[in-house]
Amino acid sequence: MDRCWAQSIGGCGTKLTREHYVSQSLWPDASIDVVGLKWCRNETKKVGLGSLTAKILCDVHNNGLSPADSAAGVAFDTMRRMMALNRERNAARHRKWKVVRHEIDGPTLERWFLKTAINVACLQDSDEVWYLDKSPLAKPGTRLVNWAFGNAALTAPYGLYVGASAG
């Protein structure tokens, strides 16, 4: 299917489906403020999450990315809980706190970030290309698409990195 950004790996379905620019599961509310897109370049607009979609993936590939969308929703919920606990503890009298362990599926979250970067790149009206393989933004090359679908692991120096410190 010519307009599916994952066409380079084959296996396209028969119809294009609406893909959220950024996964709907990340947002706790039904609407968000948006600025910077073609239709709201310089002013903020409140929009329903359901309207922030584009037909850039076929049904098969859209469904194939559902695990990454779910993992991102879980990861962002976990980060919200972490921040809430941090605020609660900062507001309370200092004492020795019980260690609370949080886990996030890093490799799948990494795939979600790449998928989201591709989604947003597909929305650009630009002659820019992907650095990795010089493919057009709306047609990422096989290597990027395979990484997004988890068909291959990202290799250094590519990938998502994070740093933190205890306390």
Buried (B, 14 or more C-beta within 10 A) or exposed (E): BEBBBBBBBEEBBEEBBEBBBBBBBBBEEEBBEBEEBEEBEEEEEEBEBEEBBBEBBBBBBBEBBEBBBBBBBBBBBBEEEEEEEEEEEEEEEEEEEEEEEEEBBEBBBBBBBBBBBBBBBBBEEEEEBBEEEEBBBBBBBBBBBBBBBBEEEBEEEEBEEEEEEEE
